[in-house]
Amino acid sequence: MKKNLFIGLILALMSVSLFGAKISQKQCEAKSDKGFIFAGGECIQYVEYKGEKKGFLNIIVHGTWKEGTNILARYKTFAETLNINTDITTIAVALPGYSGSSTNNFPALSHKGIKNLSSNKKYIEFLGKLIEKLNTKYKAKVVTYIGHSAGAAMGATLTGLRPNLINNIALAGGRYKKGKKGTVHIMDFMDKLNKKTKYILIYGTKDRISKPKVTKDFYKIAKKQGLHVELVKVKGAKHLDLDMSDPSVDAITEMLDNQ
């Protein structure tokens, strides 16, 4: 019994040492063959499913979870599904503080003292550097970003900060309105958006975190702005796993089939 408790304690300590670690660029590059990439000062872990279509890349970005969550365990099946449906190389990333990713410059999206970093300009600029690094690594000419919740909000804002970085973007359960002073949102950059970018806005009728009205209101604004935008309703869906729902996957697949 004591031996089992001792082993359990050792394993727990090992898991803590991996979470929230500071990882240098040299250390990160040494394990690049194990699904790590150094970008924006962070060592980011990801899972990859290779496709046959050259020049295309799908990037999945998760939302806010408890710090230390093994997010890739949740998202690898979704990444594989999109890869099978589209035959495009698809990756899911773990942002700082999740799975094996570092916390060199940024903590987890949600952590003690801060509710959410998804409207922090420096964090979104970091996300842009990560997307750019992945685009270069995979020699991508057509990049599709799939974001859920905070990942959706950040992706939307990124299309304003970096209008030529992303070609297609699917946003599930995001938020788009201007917030408190010192934060950034897509609504701050509406006049800078690339009209060639294709947007899919996905909402669940039972989502209580990002209520349907949030997405439907932004859809109207986007249409008025002349954006290439599609609205997808997921009947009965709540916030959790909205991006992985069948209507969401079908809409993303159809968009990419028409590329």
PyRosetta script that sets phi, psi and omega in degrees:
from pyrosetta import init, pose_from_sequence

init()
pose = pose_from_sequence("MKKNLFIGLILALMSVSLFGAKISQKQCEAKSDKGFIFAGGECIQYVEYKGEKKGFLNIIVHGTWKEGTNILARYKTFAETLNINTDITTIAVALPGYSGSSTNNFPALSHKGIKNLSSNKKYIEFLGKLIEKLNTKYKAKVVTYIGHSAGAAMGATLTGLRPNLINNIALAGGRYKKGKKGTVHIMDFMDKLNKKTKYILIYGTKDRISKPKVTKDFYKIAKKQGLHVELVKVKGAKHLDLDMSDPSVDAITEMLDNQ")
pose.set_psi(1, -47.4)
pose.set_omega(1, 179.6)
pose.set_phi(2, -63.8)
pose.set_psi(2, -37.0)
pose.set_omega(2, 178.8)
pose.set_phi(3, -62.6)
pose.set_psi(3, -43.0)
pose.set_omega(3, 179.4)
pose.set_phi(4, -64.2)
pose.set_psi(4, -39.5)
pose.set_omega(4, 178.5)
pose.set_phi(5, -65.0)
pose.set_psi(5, -39.6)
pose.set_omega(5, -180.0)
pose.set_phi(6, -64.7)
pose.set_psi(6, -43.5)
pose.set_omega(6, 178.9)
pose.set_phi(7, -63.2)
pose.set_psi(7, -41.6)
pose.set_omega(7, 178.7)
pose.set_phi(8, -61.9)
pose.set_psi(8, -39.2)
pose.set_omega(8, 178.8)
pose.set_phi(9, -65.3)
pose.set_psi(9, -42.9)
pose.set_omega(9, 178.9)
pose.set_phi(10, -61.2)
pose.set_psi(10, -44.4)
pose.set_omega(10, 179.9)
pose.set_phi(11, -63.9)
pose.set_psi(11, -39.5)
pose.set_omega(11, 178.7)
pose.set_phi(12, -63.4)
pose.set_psi(12, -42.9)
pose.set_omega(12, 179.1)
pose.set_phi(13, -65.4)
pose.set_psi(13, -37.7)
pose.set_omega(13, 177.6)
pose.set_phi(14, -62.4)
pose.set_psi(14, -42.2)
pose.set_omega(14, -178.8)
pose.set_phi(15, -66.5)
pose.set_psi(15, -36.5)
pose.set_omega(15, 178.4)
pose.set_phi(16, -66.9)
pose.set_psi(16, -38.2)
pose.set_omega(16, -178.5)
pose.set_phi(17, -66.2)
pose.set_psi(17, -28.1)
pose.set_omega(17, 178.6)
pose.set_phi(18, -79.2)
pose.set_psi(18, -32.6)
pose.set_omega(18, -178.8)
pose.set_phi(19, -80.5)
pose.set_psi(19, 134.3)
pose.set_omega(19, 175.7)
pose.set_phi(20, 73.0)
pose.set_psi(20, 22.6)
pose.set_omega(20, -176.5)
pose.set_phi(21, -77.1)
pose.set_psi(21, 152.0)
pose.set_omega(21, 170.5)
pose.set_phi(22, -93.3)
pose.set_psi(22, 121.1)
pose.set_omega(22, -175.7)
pose.set_phi(23, -124.2)
pose.set_psi(23, 122.0)
pose.set_omega(23, -178.0)
pose.set_phi(24, -74.7)
pose.set_psi(24, 164.5)
pose.set_omega(24, 178.3)
pose.set_phi(25, -61.0)
pose.set_psi(25, -40.6)
pose.set_omega(25, -179.8)
pose.set_phi(26, -63.6)
pose.set_psi(26, -44.2)
pose.set_omega(26, 178.6)
pose.set_phi(27, -63.7)
pose.set_psi(27, -39.4)
pose.set_omega(27, -178.5)
pose.set_phi(28, -66.8)
pose.set_psi(28, -46.0)
pose.set_omega(28, -178.6)
pose.set_phi(29, -65.7)
pose.set_psi(29, -24.9)
pose.set_omega(29, 178.8)
pose.set_phi(30, -68.9)
pose.set_psi(30, -20.8)
pose.set_omega(30, 178.4)
pose.set_phi(31, -119.7)
pose.set_psi(31, 29.6)
pose.set_omega(31, 178.9)
pose.set_phi(32, -64.0)
pose.set_psi(32, -26.3)
pose.set_omega(32, 179.0)
pose.set_phi(33, -77.8)
pose.set_psi(33, -2.9)
pose.set_omega(33, -179.7)
pose.set_phi(34, -109.6)
pose.set_psi(34, 16.4)
pose.set_omega(34, 176.6)
pose.set_phi(35, 89.8)
pose.set_psi(35, 42.3)
pose.set_omega(35, 175.6)
pose.set_phi(36, -130.3)
pose.set_psi(36, 145.2)
pose.set_omega(36, 177.9)
pose.set_phi(37, -140.8)
pose.set_psi(37, 138.7)
pose.set_omega(37, -179.4)
pose.set_phi(38, -96.8)
pose.set_psi(38, 120.2)
pose.set_omega(38, -178.0)
pose.set_phi(39, -150.9)
pose.set_psi(39, 137.3)
pose.set_omega(39, 177.2)
pose.set_phi(40, 57.8)
pose.set_psi(40, 29.3)
pose.set_omega(40, 179.2)
pose.set_phi(41, 83.4)
pose.set_psi(41, 2.7)
pose.set_omega(41, -179.5)
pose.set_phi(42, -119.7)
pose.set_psi(42, 147.7)
pose.set_omega(42, 173.5)
pose.set_phi(43, -97.0)
pose.set_psi(43, 109.6)
pose.set_omega(43, -171.8)
pose.set_phi(44, -105.9)
pose.set_psi(44, 128.1)
pose.set_omega(44, 175.9)
pose.set_phi(45, -88.7)
pose.set_psi(45, 144.9)
pose.set_omega(45, 179.0)
pose.set_phi(46, -150.1)
pose.set_psi(46, 162.4)
pose.set_omega(46, 172.1)
pose.set_phi(47, -113.3)
pose.set_psi(47, 146.9)
pose.set_omega(47, -174.2)
pose.set_phi(48, -131.9)
pose.set_psi(48, 137.9)
pose.set_omega(48, 172.5)
pose.set_phi(49, -127.9)
pose.set_psi(49, 115.4)
pose.set_omega(49, -172.5)
pose.set_phi(50, -80.5)
pose.set_psi(50, 141.1)
pose.set_omega(50, 177.1)
pose.set_phi(51, -117.9)
pose.set_psi(51, 170.2)
pose.set_omega(51, -176.7)
pose.set_phi(52, -88.4)
pose.set_psi(52, -22.9)
pose.set_omega(52, -177.7)
pose.set_phi(53, -71.8)
pose.set_psi(53, 119.2)
pose.set_omega(53, -178.4)
pose.set_phi(54, -81.7)
pose.set_psi(54, 144.5)
pose.set_omega(54, 176.2)
pose.set_phi(55, 83.5)
pose.set_psi(55, 1.0)
pose.set_omega(55, 179.9)
pose.set_phi(56, -112.5)
pose.set_psi(56, 147.9)
pose.set_omega(56, 178.1)
pose.set_phi(57, -151.0)
pose.set_psi(57, 132.1)
pose.set_omega(57, 173.2)
pose.set_phi(58, -106.9)
pose.set_psi(58, 130.3)
pose.set_omega(58, 179.9)
pose.set_phi(59, -123.4)
pose.set_psi(59, 121.7)
pose.set_omega(59, -179.7)
pose.set_phi(60, -101.6)
pose.set_psi(60, 128.4)
pose.set_omega(60, -179.6)
pose.set_phi(61, -122.5)
pose.set_psi(61, 122.6)
pose.set_omega(61, -176.0)
pose.set_phi(62, -77.6)
pose.set_psi(62, 174.5)
pose.set_omega(62, 178.2)
pose.set_phi(63, -101.3)
pose.set_psi(63, -156.1)
pose.set_omega(63, -176.1)
pose.set_phi(64, -82.3)
pose.set_psi(64, 125.9)
pose.set_omega(64, 175.3)
pose.set_phi(65, -132.7)
pose.set_psi(65, 169.1)
pose.set_omega(65, 175.4)
pose.set_phi(66, -59.3)
pose.set_psi(66, 136.0)
pose.set_omega(66, -178.6)
pose.set_phi(67, -55.7)
pose.set_psi(67, 138.9)
pose.set_omega(67, -179.1)
pose.set_phi(68, 91.0)
pose.set_psi(68, -4.3)
pose.set_omega(68, -179.9)
pose.set_phi(69, -61.4)
pose.set_psi(69, 136.4)
pose.set_omega(69, 174.7)
pose.set_phi(70, -78.9)
pose.set_psi(70, 79.8)
pose.set_omega(70, -172.5)
pose.set_phi(71, -66.7)
pose.set_psi(71, -29.9)
pose.set_omega(71, -177.7)
pose.set_phi(72, -69.0)
pose.set_psi(72, -27.1)
pose.set_omega(72, 176.3)
pose.set_phi(73, -64.2)
pose.set_psi(73, -33.0)
pose.set_omega(73, 178.9)
pose.set_phi(74, -77.6)
pose.set_psi(74, -35.5)
pose.set_omega(74, -168.8)
pose.set_phi(75, -98.8)
pose.set_psi(75, -8.3)
pose.set_omega(75, -176.2)
pose.set_phi(76, -66.2)
pose.set_psi(76, -35.9)
pose.set_omega(76, 179.0)
pose.set_phi(77, -66.9)
pose.set_psi(77, -40.1)
pose.set_omega(77, 177.6)
pose.set_phi(78, -62.9)
pose.set_psi(78, -43.1)
pose.set_omega(78, 178.5)
pose.set_phi(79, -62.5)
pose.set_psi(79, -42.1)
pose.set_omega(79, 179.7)
pose.set_phi(80, -65.3)
pose.set_psi(80, -38.8)
pose.set_omega(80, 179.0)
pose.set_phi(81, -61.6)
pose.set_psi(81, -46.7)
pose.set_omega(81, 179.2)
pose.set_phi(82, -64.8)
pose.set_psi(82, -36.6)
pose.set_omega(82, 177.5)
pose.set_phi(83, -62.6)
pose.set_psi(83, -44.8)
pose.set_omega(83, -179.8)
pose.set_phi(84, -65.9)
pose.set_psi(84, -41.6)
pose.set_omega(84, -177.9)
pose.set_phi(85, -69.2)
pose.set_psi(85, -32.9)
pose.set_omega(85, -172.7)
pose.set_phi(86, -110.0)
pose.set_psi(86, -16.4)
pose.set_omega(86, -173.9)
pose.set_phi(87, 59.6)
pose.set_psi(87, 28.2)
pose.set_omega(87, 178.5)
pose.set_phi(88, -111.7)
pose.set_psi(88, 139.1)
pose.set_omega(88, 176.3)
pose.set_phi(89, -55.6)
pose.set_psi(89, 125.4)
pose.set_omega(89, -175.0)
pose.set_phi(90, -126.8)
pose.set_psi(90, 131.3)
pose.set_omega(90, 178.2)
pose.set_phi(91, -128.0)
pose.set_psi(91, 151.5)
pose.set_omega(91, 172.5)
pose.set_phi(92, -119.5)
pose.set_psi(92, 130.4)
pose.set_omega(92, -177.5)
pose.set_phi(93, -103.0)
pose.set_psi(93, 153.3)
pose.set_omega(93, 171.8)
pose.set_phi(94, -108.9)
pose.set_psi(94, 114.2)
pose.set_omega(94, -179.0)
pose.set_phi(95, -68.7)
pose.set_psi(95, 166.5)
pose.set_omega(95, -177.8)
pose.set_phi(96, -49.0)
pose.set_psi(96, 134.1)
pose.set_omega(96, 178.1)
pose.set_phi(97, 89.4)
pose.set_psi(97, 2.6)
pose.set_omega(97, 179.3)
pose.set_phi(98, -124.7)
pose.set_psi(98, 149.6)
pose.set_omega(98, -175.8)
pose.set_phi(99, 48.1)
pose.set_psi(99, -128.4)
pose.set_omega(99, -177.6)
pose.set_phi(100, -100.0)
pose.set_psi(100, 13.2)
pose.set_omega(100, -177.9)
pose.set_phi(101, -73.9)
pose.set_psi(101, 151.5)
pose.set_omega(101, -176.2)
pose.set_phi(102, -77.2)
pose.set_psi(102, 172.8)
pose.set_omega(102, 171.3)
pose.set_phi(103, -133.0)
pose.set_psi(103, 51.5)
pose.set_omega(103, -178.8)
pose.set_phi(104, -65.0)
pose.set_psi(104, -46.2)
pose.set_omega(104, -176.4)
pose.set_phi(105, -119.5)
pose.set_psi(105, -23.7)
pose.set_omega(105, -176.6)
pose.set_phi(106, -130.6)
pose.set_psi(106, 141.7)
pose.set_omega(106, 172.4)
pose.set_phi(107, -83.2)
pose.set_psi(107, -172.4)
pose.set_omega(107, 175.2)
pose.set_phi(108, -63.9)
pose.set_psi(108, 157.3)
pose.set_omega(108, -178.9)
pose.set_phi(109, -51.5)
pose.set_psi(109, -40.6)
pose.set_omega(109, 177.1)
pose.set_phi(110, -121.7)
pose.set_psi(110, 125.2)
pose.set_omega(110, -179.7)
pose.set_phi(111, -154.8)
pose.set_psi(111, 175.1)
pose.set_omega(111, -176.4)
pose.set_phi(112, -57.2)
pose.set_psi(112, 123.2)
pose.set_omega(112, 177.7)
pose.set_phi(113, 99.7)
pose.set_psi(113, -24.6)
pose.set_omega(113, 179.6)
pose.set_phi(114, -132.6)
pose.set_psi(114, 126.3)
pose.set_omega(114, -177.3)
pose.set_phi(115, -73.8)
pose.set_psi(115, -40.4)
pose.set_omega(115, -175.9)
pose.set_phi(116, -162.6)
pose.set_psi(116, 136.9)
pose.set_omega(116, 179.8)
pose.set_phi(117, -99.6)
pose.set_psi(117, 7.5)
pose.set_omega(117, -171.2)
pose.set_phi(118, -69.0)
pose.set_psi(118, -12.1)
pose.set_omega(118, 177.2)
pose.set_phi(119, -114.0)
pose.set_psi(119, 15.9)
pose.set_omega(119, 177.9)
pose.set_phi(120, -86.4)
pose.set_psi(120, 121.0)
pose.set_omega(120, -173.9)
pose.set_phi(121, -60.3)
pose.set_psi(121, -42.3)
pose.set_omega(121, -179.0)
pose.set_phi(122, -64.8)
pose.set_psi(122, -36.3)
pose.set_omega(122, 179.0)
pose.set_phi(123, -67.5)
pose.set_psi(123, -41.9)
pose.set_omega(123, -179.9)
pose.set_phi(124, -67.4)
pose.set_psi(124, -34.9)
pose.set_omega(124, 175.3)
pose.set_phi(125, -64.7)
pose.set_psi(125, -38.2)
pose.set_omega(125, 174.1)
pose.set_phi(126, -60.1)
pose.set_psi(126, -45.2)
pose.set_omega(126, 179.1)
pose.set_phi(127, -58.3)
pose.set_psi(127, -39.6)
pose.set_omega(127, 177.4)
pose.set_phi(128, -61.3)
pose.set_psi(128, -40.1)
pose.set_omega(128, 178.8)
pose.set_phi(129, -66.5)
pose.set_psi(129, -36.1)
pose.set_omega(129, 177.4)
pose.set_phi(130, -65.5)
pose.set_psi(130, -46.5)
pose.set_omega(130, 178.7)
pose.set_phi(131, -61.1)
pose.set_psi(131, -42.8)
pose.set_omega(131, 179.8)
pose.set_phi(132, -61.5)
pose.set_psi(132, -42.5)
pose.set_omega(132, -179.7)
pose.set_phi(133, -65.3)
pose.set_psi(133, -40.2)
pose.set_omega(133, 178.3)
pose.set_phi(134, -67.5)
pose.set_psi(134, -40.1)
pose.set_omega(134, 177.5)
pose.set_phi(135, -57.7)
pose.set_psi(135, -42.9)
pose.set_omega(135, -179.8)
pose.set_phi(136, -67.0)
pose.set_psi(136, -44.8)
pose.set_omega(136, -178.7)
pose.set_phi(137, -59.0)
pose.set_psi(137, -41.8)
pose.set_omega(137, -175.8)
pose.set_phi(138, -97.5)
pose.set_psi(138, 5.9)
pose.set_omega(138, 178.6)
pose.set_phi(139, 52.3)
pose.set_psi(139, 47.3)
pose.set_omega(139, -175.1)
pose.set_phi(140, -84.7)
pose.set_psi(140, 134.3)
pose.set_omega(140, 174.5)
pose.set_phi(141, -107.2)
pose.set_psi(141, -25.9)
pose.set_omega(141, 176.8)
pose.set_phi(142, -123.5)
pose.set_psi(142, 111.9)
pose.set_omega(142, -174.9)
pose.set_phi(143, -111.7)
pose.set_psi(143, 127.2)
pose.set_omega(143, 177.0)
pose.set_phi(144, -114.2)
pose.set_psi(144, 123.2)
pose.set_omega(144, -178.6)
pose.set_phi(145, -103.5)
pose.set_psi(145, 129.4)
pose.set_omega(145, 177.5)
pose.set_phi(146, -120.0)
pose.set_psi(146, 113.9)
pose.set_omega(146, -176.0)
pose.set_phi(147, -124.3)
pose.set_psi(147, 144.7)
pose.set_omega(147, 178.2)
pose.set_phi(148, -119.4)
pose.set_psi(148, 134.2)
pose.set_omega(148, 174.0)
pose.set_phi(149, 57.5)
pose.set_psi(149, -117.0)
pose.set_omega(149, 178.4)
pose.set_phi(150, -60.8)
pose.set_psi(150, -34.3)
pose.set_omega(150, 177.2)
pose.set_phi(151, -64.4)
pose.set_psi(151, -32.8)
pose.set_omega(151, 176.8)
pose.set_phi(152, -71.6)
pose.set_psi(152, -46.0)
pose.set_omega(152, 179.8)
pose.set_phi(153, -59.6)
pose.set_psi(153, -44.2)
pose.set_omega(153, -179.7)
pose.set_phi(154, -67.5)
pose.set_psi(154, -40.9)
pose.set_omega(154, 178.8)
pose.set_phi(155, -62.7)
pose.set_psi(155, -41.2)
pose.set_omega(155, 178.6)
pose.set_phi(156, -61.0)
pose.set_psi(156, -48.2)
pose.set_omega(156, 179.8)
pose.set_phi(157, -62.5)
pose.set_psi(157, -36.9)
pose.set_omega(157, -179.5)
pose.set_phi(158, -62.2)
pose.set_psi(158, -32.6)
pose.set_omega(158, 178.1)
pose.set_phi(159, -67.9)
pose.set_psi(159, -16.4)
pose.set_omega(159, 174.9)
pose.set_phi(160, -90.2)
pose.set_psi(160, -41.2)
pose.set_omega(160, 179.0)
pose.set_phi(161, -70.4)
pose.set_psi(161, -37.8)
pose.set_omega(161, -178.3)
pose.set_phi(162, -130.4)
pose.set_psi(162, 77.3)
pose.set_omega(162, -170.9)
pose.set_phi(163, -60.7)
pose.set_psi(163, -19.8)
pose.set_omega(163, -176.7)
pose.set_phi(164, -109.1)
pose.set_psi(164, 12.8)
pose.set_omega(164, -175.7)
pose.set_phi(165, -85.8)
pose.set_psi(165, -36.1)
pose.set_omega(165, -173.8)
pose.set_phi(166, -121.2)
pose.set_psi(166, 133.8)
pose.set_omega(166, -179.6)
pose.set_phi(167, -90.7)
pose.set_psi(167, -41.7)
pose.set_omega(167, -179.7)
pose.set_phi(168, -130.6)
pose.set_psi(168, 145.2)
pose.set_omega(168, 179.5)
pose.set_phi(169, -146.2)
pose.set_psi(169, 129.2)
pose.set_omega(169, 177.6)
pose.set_phi(170, -111.1)
pose.set_psi(170, 121.9)
pose.set_omega(170, -173.6)
pose.set_phi(171, -117.9)
pose.set_psi(171, 114.6)
pose.set_omega(171, -177.7)
pose.set_phi(172, -112.3)
pose.set_psi(172, 119.5)
pose.set_omega(172, 176.5)
pose.set_phi(173, 63.5)
pose.set_psi(173, 39.9)
pose.set_omega(173, -178.6)
pose.set_phi(174, -90.9)
pose.set_psi(174, -179.8)
pose.set_omega(174, 174.2)
pose.set_phi(175, -130.1)
pose.set_psi(175, 143.3)
pose.set_omega(175, -169.2)
pose.set_phi(176, -133.0)
pose.set_psi(176, -12.5)
pose.set_omega(176, -177.0)
pose.set_phi(177, -74.6)
pose.set_psi(177, 157.6)
pose.set_omega(177, 173.9)
pose.set_phi(178, -64.0)
pose.set_psi(178, 144.9)
pose.set_omega(178, -178.9)
pose.set_phi(179, -115.1)
pose.set_psi(179, -147.4)
pose.set_omega(179, -178.1)
pose.set_phi(180, -68.8)
pose.set_psi(180, 159.8)
pose.set_omega(180, 177.8)
pose.set_phi(181, -57.3)
pose.set_psi(181, 136.1)
pose.set_omega(181, -179.3)
pose.set_phi(182, 94.6)
pose.set_psi(182, -4.6)
pose.set_omega(182, 177.0)
pose.set_phi(183, -105.8)
pose.set_psi(183, 163.1)
pose.set_omega(183, 178.1)
pose.set_phi(184, -128.1)
pose.set_psi(184, 146.9)
pose.set_omega(184, -179.1)
pose.set_phi(185, -147.3)
pose.set_psi(185, 164.1)
pose.set_omega(185, -179.2)
pose.set_phi(186, -57.1)
pose.set_psi(186, -32.2)
pose.set_omega(186, -178.8)
pose.set_phi(187, -63.7)
pose.set_psi(187, -16.7)
pose.set_omega(187, 176.8)
pose.set_phi(188, -78.1)
pose.set_psi(188, -11.7)
pose.set_omega(188, -172.0)
pose.set_phi(189, -129.7)
pose.set_psi(189, 21.8)
pose.set_omega(189, -173.5)
pose.set_phi(190, -56.5)
pose.set_psi(190, -33.2)
pose.set_omega(190, -178.2)
pose.set_phi(191, -80.5)
pose.set_psi(191, -3.7)
pose.set_omega(191, -179.1)
pose.set_phi(192, -108.0)
pose.set_psi(192, -2.6)
pose.set_omega(192, -175.9)
pose.set_phi(193, -69.0)
pose.set_psi(193, 145.5)
pose.set_omega(193, 178.7)
pose.set_phi(194, -81.0)
pose.set_psi(194, 118.8)
pose.set_omega(194, -177.4)
pose.set_phi(195, -66.7)
pose.set_psi(195, -12.4)
pose.set_omega(195, 179.0)
pose.set_phi(196, -86.2)
pose.set_psi(196, -15.3)
pose.set_omega(196, 179.4)
pose.set_phi(197, -69.9)
pose.set_psi(197, 135.5)
pose.set_omega(197, 179.1)
pose.set_phi(198, -98.5)
pose.set_psi(198, 127.6)
pose.set_omega(198, -178.5)
pose.set_phi(199, -112.8)
pose.set_psi(199, 137.5)
pose.set_omega(199, 168.4)
pose.set_phi(200, -119.6)
pose.set_psi(200, 123.3)
pose.set_omega(200, 178.6)
pose.set_phi(201, -108.2)
pose.set_psi(201, 120.2)
pose.set_omega(201, -173.0)
pose.set_phi(202, -115.9)
pose.set_psi(202, 130.4)
pose.set_omega(202, 177.1)
pose.set_phi(203, -135.2)
pose.set_psi(203, 150.7)
pose.set_omega(203, 176.3)
pose.set_phi(204, -103.8)
pose.set_psi(204, 136.9)
pose.set_omega(204, -176.1)
pose.set_phi(205, -67.0)
pose.set_psi(205, -18.0)
pose.set_omega(205, 179.2)
pose.set_phi(206, -114.2)
pose.set_psi(206, 20.3)
pose.set_omega(206, 178.3)
pose.set_phi(207, -74.5)
pose.set_psi(207, 120.0)
pose.set_omega(207, -179.6)
pose.set_phi(208, -102.9)
pose.set_psi(208, -4.9)
pose.set_omega(208, 178.9)
pose.set_phi(209, -93.9)
pose.set_psi(209, -49.4)
pose.set_omega(209, 170.8)
pose.set_phi(210, -116.9)
pose.set_psi(210, 91.9)
pose.set_omega(210, -172.7)
pose.set_phi(211, -63.9)
pose.set_psi(211, 150.4)
pose.set_omega(211, -177.4)
pose.set_phi(212, -48.1)
pose.set_psi(212, -38.4)
pose.set_omega(212, -178.0)
pose.set_phi(213, -60.0)
pose.set_psi(213, -32.9)
pose.set_omega(213, -179.8)
pose.set_phi(214, -59.3)
pose.set_psi(214, -48.6)
pose.set_omega(214, -178.7)
pose.set_phi(215, -73.2)
pose.set_psi(215, -41.8)
pose.set_omega(215, -178.7)
pose.set_phi(216, -65.1)
pose.set_psi(216, -37.7)
pose.set_omega(216, 177.6)
pose.set_phi(217, -65.8)
pose.set_psi(217, -42.3)
pose.set_omega(217, 179.7)
pose.set_phi(218, -68.1)
pose.set_psi(218, -34.3)
pose.set_omega(218, 177.3)
pose.set_phi(219, -58.0)
pose.set_psi(219, -43.4)
pose.set_omega(219, 179.5)
pose.set_phi(220, -62.9)
pose.set_psi(220, -40.8)
pose.set_omega(220, 178.7)
pose.set_phi(221, -65.6)
pose.set_psi(221, -42.8)
pose.set_omega(221, -179.5)
pose.set_phi(222, -63.8)
pose.set_psi(222, -41.1)
pose.set_omega(222, 177.9)
pose.set_phi(223, -62.9)
pose.set_psi(223, -43.5)
pose.set_omega(223, -179.5)
pose.set_phi(224, -64.0)
pose.set_psi(224, -31.3)
pose.set_omega(224, 179.4)
pose.set_phi(225, -76.6)
pose.set_psi(225, -9.7)
pose.set_omega(225, 179.9)
pose.set_phi(226, 85.3)
pose.set_psi(226, 20.6)
pose.set_omega(226, 179.2)
pose.set_phi(227, -78.6)
pose.set_psi(227, 155.2)
pose.set_omega(227, 175.1)
pose.set_phi(228, -84.4)
pose.set_psi(228, 95.5)
pose.set_omega(228, -170.5)
pose.set_phi(229, -134.2)
pose.set_psi(229, 141.5)
pose.set_omega(229, 178.2)
pose.set_phi(230, -124.4)
pose.set_psi(230, 139.5)
pose.set_omega(230, 178.9)
pose.set_phi(231, -105.9)
pose.set_psi(231, 128.4)
pose.set_omega(231, -178.6)
pose.set_phi(232, -120.9)
pose.set_psi(232, 122.1)
pose.set_omega(232, 179.0)
pose.set_phi(233, -99.5)
pose.set_psi(233, 131.1)
pose.set_omega(233, 176.9)
pose.set_phi(234, -114.6)
pose.set_psi(234, 100.1)
pose.set_omega(234, -174.6)
pose.set_phi(235, -64.2)
pose.set_psi(235, 128.8)
pose.set_omega(235, 176.5)
pose.set_phi(236, 79.3)
pose.set_psi(236, 0.0)
pose.set_omega(236, -175.5)
pose.set_phi(237, -83.0)
pose.set_psi(237, 139.0)
pose.set_omega(237, 173.0)
pose.set_phi(238, -93.6)
pose.set_psi(238, -172.8)
pose.set_omega(238, -174.8)
pose.set_phi(239, -70.8)
pose.set_psi(239, -44.2)
pose.set_omega(239, -175.7)
pose.set_phi(240, -61.9)
pose.set_psi(240, 129.4)
pose.set_omega(240, 177.0)
pose.set_phi(241, 61.7)
pose.set_psi(241, 22.6)
pose.set_omega(241, 178.6)
pose.set_phi(242, -59.2)
pose.set_psi(242, -37.8)
pose.set_omega(242, -179.6)
pose.set_phi(243, -65.6)
pose.set_psi(243, -23.7)
pose.set_omega(243, -177.2)
pose.set_phi(244, -92.7)
pose.set_psi(244, -0.6)
pose.set_omega(244, -177.9)
pose.set_phi(245, -65.3)
pose.set_psi(245, 155.9)
pose.set_omega(245, -178.5)
pose.set_phi(246, -58.5)
pose.set_psi(246, -45.8)
pose.set_omega(246, 178.7)
pose.set_phi(247, -61.0)
pose.set_psi(247, -34.8)
pose.set_omega(247, 178.0)
pose.set_phi(248, -66.5)
pose.set_psi(248, -50.1)
pose.set_omega(248, 179.9)
pose.set_phi(249, -61.1)
pose.set_psi(249, -41.9)
pose.set_omega(249, 179.8)
pose.set_phi(250, -62.7)
pose.set_psi(250, -42.0)
pose.set_omega(250, -178.8)
pose.set_phi(251, -66.6)
pose.set_psi(251, -42.0)
pose.set_omega(251, 178.4)
pose.set_phi(252, -64.8)
pose.set_psi(252, -44.1)
pose.set_omega(252, 179.5)
pose.set_phi(253, -61.2)
pose.set_psi(253, -44.6)
pose.set_omega(253, -179.3)
pose.set_phi(254, -63.5)
pose.set_psi(254, -40.9)
pose.set_omega(254, 178.6)
pose.set_phi(255, -60.3)
pose.set_psi(255, -42.8)
pose.set_omega(255, -177.5)
pose.set_phi(256, -76.4)
pose.set_psi(256, -26.6)
pose.set_omega(256, 175.6)
pose.set_phi(257, -65.3)
pose.set_psi(257, -25.3)
pose.set_omega(257, -177.0)
pose.set_phi(258, -94.4)
pose.set_psi(258, 8.5)
pose.set_omega(258, 178.6)
pose.set_phi(259, -75.4)
pose.dump_pdb("model.pdb")
